[in-house]
């Protein structure tokens, strides 16, 4: 093992798509670790002409390798790990993290290609793991919250996170860690640049990753921090920002302060954010408030409707009603804001009648005829 402080963070290909994205999770982790004194290199397989050659050239002085995987990236993530261990014959520890290893930590860590697994938010667990590896305190790793490991006897240790990372401790993002090719592709496609200004969501929708990882504590950047990040993104040549927060409008006070800052700084951008359907009322997102959002750049809101069946919504613990979904449509229609909505089909216990919410769709079409533009996204 190298004695350097160099960490390779690898973003594998998604199965079935070549779409270029900004690896936000590795940008976050890399920024945090860089601030702790580590030298970070992110290898984004989506934009590298020859990622294997790059891995081979970078791995000689690497102290540790992190591979981030959603389920659609696991196949390629394992291929990369096999290339490192079996072809390059490198013994540098390989750490898997991301949504899939978080959901299946034991299944992932028993894979001989994987040395350790990071569960849920990675900043603190990965940093603790690195410090233990540096000090050769291998037995200590077995008790670290948020880390899964296997000892020499085959005993598996899976430790759930015991803390929540204070998102305000995140240093300003180091965008130089991102491959310039990825940034260029987004520019050429006139895409929204992603930005996360908060973590967690206080709601408990049964299918959400936040519920599985107990990440229901909402933590947010200050308005000053958000504006600073926006100015960095603007300096890179972008005029559209996609807020990837799970729930951007959790605090109306924060959103109001942000809109004030947009006006004060004369920022002219287009924004896209995720909002809950039960926020569209006179107390939270009134029509007048939505009109202000529209005037200051919010062209689109992403809203998880999920179903037109109240029974199904209750089964999913959505804590919204069909009436609130329709009111969302009415409010956005009056404010002139696009809605990107998601629906789920084939949920356990769902009947054929539940999957054909004719009344909801008919009413949404009536709203559509009065000016609401809805984009239905299938995932």
VMD Tcl script that draws the C-alpha trace (Angstrom):
set ca {
  {0.00 0.00 0.00}
  {1.24 3.47 -0.87}
  {1.98 5.88 1.94}
  {0.61 8.80 -0.07}
  {-2.56 10.75 0.68}
  {-3.83 10.31 -2.89}
  {-7.39 9.01 -3.23}
  {-8.93 7.86 -6.51}
  {-12.72 8.27 -6.73}
  {-14.24 6.43 -9.70}
  {-17.65 7.00 -11.28}
  {-18.65 3.88 -13.31}
  {-20.85 3.78 -16.39}
  {-24.62 3.40 -16.05}
  {-26.06 0.24 -17.56}
  {-27.97 1.08 -20.75}
  {-27.15 4.77 -21.04}
  {-24.25 6.95 -22.08}
  {-25.72 10.15 -20.66}
  {-23.11 12.45 -19.18}
  {-23.84 13.70 -15.67}
  {-21.90 15.60 -13.06}
  {-20.94 13.04 -10.35}
  {-22.30 15.17 -7.51}
  {-21.71 12.53 -4.83}
  {-18.01 12.31 -5.70}
  {-17.76 16.11 -5.97}
  {-19.10 16.31 -2.41}
  {-16.89 13.55 -1.06}
  {-13.83 14.77 -2.95}
  {-14.29 18.34 -1.76}
  {-14.65 17.21 1.86}
  {-11.61 14.91 1.76}
  {-9.51 17.49 -0.05}
  {-10.27 19.88 2.79}
  {-8.96 17.19 5.18}
  {-5.59 17.14 3.42}
  {-6.06 14.35 0.87}
  {-5.16 14.65 -2.81}
  {-8.25 13.76 -4.82}
  {-8.57 12.50 -8.38}
  {-12.06 11.82 -9.78}
  {-12.18 9.47 -12.77}
  {-15.49 9.84 -14.59}
  {-15.80 6.87 -16.95}
  {-18.54 8.65 -18.93}
  {-16.14 11.22 -20.36}
  {-12.71 9.57 -20.34}
  {-11.45 8.36 -23.73}
  {-9.57 5.51 -22.05}
  {-10.48 5.23 -18.39}
  {-8.49 2.02 -17.93}
  {-5.26 3.67 -19.05}
  {-6.01 6.61 -16.75}
  {-6.65 4.29 -13.79}
  {-3.39 2.47 -14.48}
  {-1.42 5.72 -14.65}
  {-3.00 7.16 -11.51}
  {-3.10 4.09 -9.30}
  {0.62 3.73 -8.58}
  {0.61 6.36 -5.84}
  {-2.98 5.87 -4.68}
  {-3.60 5.16 -1.02}
  {-7.23 4.14 -1.47}
  {-9.81 3.75 -4.26}
  {-13.48 4.66 -3.92}
  {-16.07 3.41 -6.42}
  {-19.54 4.97 -6.31}
  {-22.46 2.81 -7.46}
  {-26.13 3.11 -8.01}
  {-27.66 -0.24 -8.97}
  {-27.31 0.52 -12.68}
  {-23.57 1.10 -12.12}
  {-22.78 -2.04 -10.12}
  {-21.90 -4.20 -13.14}
  {-19.36 -1.72 -14.44}
  {-18.12 -0.92 -10.93}
  {-17.26 -4.61 -10.43}
  {-15.54 -4.71 -13.82}
  {-13.35 -1.80 -12.73}
  {-12.55 -3.49 -9.41}
  {-11.68 -6.72 -11.25}
  {-9.42 -4.79 -13.62}
  {-7.57 -3.26 -10.67}
  {-7.22 -6.43 -8.60}
  {-6.91 -9.12 -11.25}
  {-5.25 -7.43 -14.23}
  {-3.19 -4.68 -12.63}
  {-2.53 -6.87 -9.55}
  {-2.85 -3.82 -7.29}
  {-3.59 -4.38 -3.59}
  {-4.75 -0.84 -2.86}
  {-8.00 -1.04 -0.80}
  {-11.18 -0.70 -2.86}
  {-14.15 0.92 -1.13}
  {-17.66 0.77 -2.59}
  {-20.20 3.43 -1.67}
  {-23.39 4.97 -2.99}
  {-27.03 3.97 -3.03}
  {-26.66 0.30 -3.98}
  {-23.98 -0.60 -1.39}
  {-25.99 1.37 1.17}
  {-29.07 -0.76 0.47}
  {-27.11 -4.02 0.25}
  {-23.97 -3.56 2.40}
  {-23.49 -7.23 3.34}
  {-24.08 -8.48 -0.20}
  {-21.56 -5.92 -1.48}
  {-18.80 -6.31 1.11}
  {-18.62 -10.12 0.83}
  {-17.66 -9.71 -2.83}
  {-13.92 -10.56 -3.02}
  {-13.45 -7.54 -5.29}
  {-14.58 -5.21 -2.47}
  {-12.57 -4.45 0.67}
  {-14.90 -2.04 2.48}
  {-18.36 -0.52 2.05}
  {-19.51 2.95 3.08}
  {-23.15 3.15 4.12}
  {-25.29 6.24 3.52}
  {-23.58 9.69 3.55}
  {-19.92 9.07 2.98}
  {-17.95 12.07 4.22}
  {-17.39 11.13 7.87}
  {-17.33 7.29 7.56}
  {-14.88 7.39 4.65}
  {-12.65 9.87 6.46}
  {-12.66 7.66 9.58}
  {-11.84 4.63 7.45}
  {-8.93 6.41 5.77}
  {-7.46 7.48 9.12}
  {-7.69 3.91 10.43}
  {-6.01 2.53 7.31}
  {-3.26 5.13 7.56}
  {-2.59 4.09 11.16}
  {-2.97 0.39 10.31}
  {-5.77 0.13 12.89}
  {-7.64 -2.50 10.89}
  {-9.54 -3.97 13.84}
  {-10.89 -0.51 14.65}
  {-12.68 -0.38 11.29}
  {-15.08 -3.09 12.47}
  {-16.77 -0.74 14.93}
  {-16.96 2.43 12.80}
  {-20.50 3.67 12.16}
  {-21.36 3.67 8.48}
  {-18.69 1.12 7.49}
  {-19.05 -2.53 6.47}
  {-16.06 -4.89 6.45}
  {-15.02 -8.54 6.59}
  {-12.25 -9.79 8.87}
  {-9.66 -12.47 8.04}
  {-11.96 -15.19 9.38}
  {-14.83 -14.20 7.10}
  {-16.85 -12.49 9.85}
  {-18.97 -9.67 8.36}
  {-19.41 -6.39 10.21}
  {-22.15 -4.01 9.05}
  {-22.43 -0.83 11.10}
  {-25.29 1.56 10.42}
  {-24.52 5.31 10.55}
  {-24.86 6.70 14.08}
  {-24.76 10.37 13.17}
  {-25.95 12.86 10.59}
  {-23.40 14.93 8.70}
  {-23.93 18.66 9.27}
  {-24.23 19.84 5.69}
  {-23.12 23.33 6.68}
  {-19.69 21.83 7.40}
  {-19.28 21.10 3.69}
  {-16.51 23.33 2.24}
  {-17.28 25.30 -0.91}
  {-17.34 22.82 -3.74}
  {-14.10 22.34 -5.64}
  {-15.40 22.30 -9.20}
  {-11.85 21.77 -10.50}
  {-12.29 18.12 -9.46}
  {-14.85 17.68 -12.25}
  {-13.57 16.59 -15.64}
  {-13.81 19.65 -17.96}
  {-15.27 17.37 -20.66}
  {-18.36 16.76 -18.52}
  {-18.83 20.49 -18.03}
  {-18.40 21.07 -21.77}
  {-21.01 18.43 -22.65}
  {-23.55 20.07 -20.35}
  {-22.86 23.43 -21.97}
  {-23.23 22.02 -25.47}
  {-26.57 20.42 -24.52}
  {-27.76 23.64 -22.84}
  {-28.36 21.60 -19.69}
  {-29.17 22.63 -16.15}
  {-26.11 22.46 -13.89}
  {-26.86 20.44 -10.71}
  {-26.54 21.97 -7.24}
  {-27.56 20.49 -3.89}
  {-28.28 23.07 -1.18}
  {-29.76 20.78 1.47}
  {-29.84 17.14 2.52}
  {-32.56 15.00 3.94}
  {-36.34 15.30 4.02}
  {-38.62 15.28 7.07}
  {-41.27 13.19 5.29}
  {-41.30 9.40 5.28}
  {-42.47 8.15 1.89}
  {-42.16 4.36 2.11}
  {-40.15 3.96 -1.11}
  {-37.60 6.73 -0.46}
  {-33.91 6.07 0.11}
  {-33.95 8.66 2.91}
  {-36.30 6.46 4.93}
  {-34.13 3.39 4.43}
  {-31.02 5.30 5.53}
  {-32.88 7.21 8.29}
  {-31.86 10.42 6.54}
  {-35.00 12.33 7.55}
  {-33.23 15.22 9.25}
  {-33.26 18.24 6.94}
  {-29.97 20.19 6.84}
  {-29.46 23.22 4.63}
  {-26.95 25.73 3.34}
  {-27.36 29.37 4.29}
  {-28.56 31.82 1.64}
  {-25.06 33.34 1.53}
  {-23.58 29.91 0.73}
  {-26.16 29.23 -1.98}
  {-25.44 32.53 -3.69}
  {-21.69 31.84 -3.55}
  {-22.17 28.46 -5.24}
  {-24.44 29.99 -7.87}
  {-21.80 32.59 -8.71}
  {-19.22 29.81 -9.15}
  {-21.56 28.01 -11.53}
  {-22.28 31.19 -13.46}
  {-18.53 31.79 -13.78}
  {-18.30 28.40 -15.52}
  {-20.70 29.69 -18.15}
  {-24.05 28.22 -17.07}
  {-27.36 30.06 -16.98}
  {-29.53 27.19 -15.72}
  {-29.37 25.46 -12.33}
  {-31.14 22.30 -11.22}
  {-31.51 22.14 -7.44}
  {-31.16 18.43 -6.66}
  {-32.40 18.85 -3.09}
  {-34.85 16.13 -2.14}
  {-37.20 18.84 -0.90}
  {-36.14 22.36 -1.86}
  {-39.07 24.19 -0.26}
  {-38.95 22.59 3.19}
  {-38.56 26.07 4.67}
  {-40.55 28.91 3.11}
  {-38.44 31.36 5.10}
  {-35.27 30.05 3.47}
  {-36.81 30.21 -0.01}
  {-38.02 33.77 0.63}
  {-34.55 34.83 1.78}
  {-33.06 33.17 -1.30}
  {-35.43 35.06 -3.61}
  {-34.50 38.33 -1.85}
  {-30.82 37.54 -2.47}
  {-31.50 36.75 -6.14}
  {-33.01 40.21 -6.53}
  {-30.28 41.95 -4.53}
  {-27.53 40.31 -6.60}
  {-29.32 40.85 -9.93}
  {-28.99 37.16 -10.77}
  {-30.72 36.22 -14.01}
  {-30.89 32.42 -14.24}
  {-33.38 29.65 -14.84}
  {-34.02 27.24 -11.96}
  {-35.57 23.80 -11.53}
  {-36.39 22.36 -8.09}
  {-38.30 19.52 -6.38}
  {-41.34 20.33 -4.24}
  {-44.03 18.34 -2.45}
  {-47.65 18.44 -3.62}
  {-48.98 19.33 -0.15}
  {-47.03 22.62 -0.15}
  {-49.33 24.32 -2.66}
  {-51.65 26.30 -0.44}
  {-52.06 29.85 0.81}
  {-49.82 29.23 3.84}
  {-46.80 27.92 1.93}
  {-46.69 28.13 -1.87}
  {-49.54 30.46 -2.70}
  {-50.24 31.52 -6.27}
  {-48.68 34.92 -5.56}
  {-45.55 33.27 -4.11}
  {-45.34 30.98 -7.13}
  {-45.60 33.97 -9.44}
  {-42.62 35.49 -7.63}
  {-40.74 32.23 -8.05}
  {-41.51 32.33 -11.77}
  {-40.48 35.97 -12.11}
  {-37.13 35.27 -10.43}
  {-36.23 32.30 -12.57}
  {-38.07 29.16 -11.43}
  {-39.37 27.79 -14.71}
  {-40.02 24.22 -13.61}
  {-40.96 22.30 -10.46}
  {-40.55 18.54 -10.07}
  {-43.32 16.97 -8.00}
  {-43.85 13.34 -7.05}
  {-47.56 12.69 -7.58}
  {-46.96 8.89 -7.70}
  {-50.62 7.86 -7.99}
  {-54.16 9.08 -8.57}
  {-55.47 6.55 -6.07}
  {-55.81 7.79 -2.50}
  {-55.54 4.22 -1.24}
  {-52.19 3.85 -3.01}
  {-50.95 7.23 -1.78}
  {-51.78 6.18 1.78}
  {-50.05 2.82 1.27}
  {-46.90 4.71 0.18}
  {-47.07 7.01 3.22}
  {-46.96 10.00 0.84}
  {-48.92 12.22 3.26}
  {-50.64 13.92 0.32}
  {-54.14 13.70 -1.12}
  {-55.53 13.51 -4.64}
  {-57.15 16.89 -3.99}
  {-53.73 18.39 -3.19}
  {-52.35 16.99 -6.45}
  {-55.11 18.73 -8.38}
  {-54.59 21.95 -6.42}
  {-50.89 21.77 -7.31}
  {-51.89 21.73 -10.97}
  {-54.25 24.65 -10.54}
  {-51.71 26.79 -8.68}
  {-48.88 26.10 -11.13}
  {-51.19 26.72 -14.05}
  {-52.11 30.15 -12.69}
  {-48.44 30.97 -12.05}
  {-47.29 29.69 -15.45}
  {-44.76 27.19 -14.06}
  {-43.93 23.89 -15.76}
  {-44.53 20.73 -13.73}
  {-42.37 17.62 -14.12}
  {-44.37 14.89 -12.41}
  {-43.69 11.26 -11.57}
  {-46.14 8.39 -11.29}
  {-45.48 4.86 -10.02}
  {-47.21 1.79 -11.43}
  {-47.22 -1.79 -10.16}
  {-46.90 -1.02 -6.47}
  {-47.53 -4.01 -4.13}
  {-51.26 -4.47 -3.34}
  {-52.16 -2.07 -6.19}
  {-55.28 -3.05 -8.10}
  {-55.96 -2.49 -11.79}
  {-58.36 0.26 -10.78}
  {-55.61 1.93 -8.73}
  {-53.33 1.89 -11.77}
  {-55.92 3.62 -13.93}
  {-56.72 6.86 -12.06}
  {-59.07 8.08 -14.80}
  {-60.60 10.83 -12.70}
  {-57.23 12.30 -11.77}
  {-55.94 12.21 -15.35}
  {-59.17 13.71 -16.69}
  {-58.99 16.55 -14.21}
  {-55.30 17.14 -14.93}
  {-56.13 17.33 -18.64}
  {-58.78 19.94 -17.89}
  {-56.18 21.96 -16.01}
  {-53.77 21.43 -18.90}
  {-56.31 22.97 -21.25}
  {-56.27 26.07 -19.05}
  {-52.57 26.63 -19.39}
  {-50.72 24.11 -17.20}
  {-47.83 22.42 -18.96}
  {-47.04 19.01 -17.50}
  {-44.06 16.88 -18.42}
  {-44.52 13.25 -17.50}
  {-41.21 11.59 -16.65}
  {-40.86 7.82 -16.76}
  {-38.10 6.19 -14.74}
}
mol new
graphics top color blue
foreach p $ca { graphics top sphere $p radius 0.5 }
foreach p [lrange $ca 0 end-1] q [lrange $ca 1 end] { graphics top cylinder $p $q radius 0.2 }
display resetview
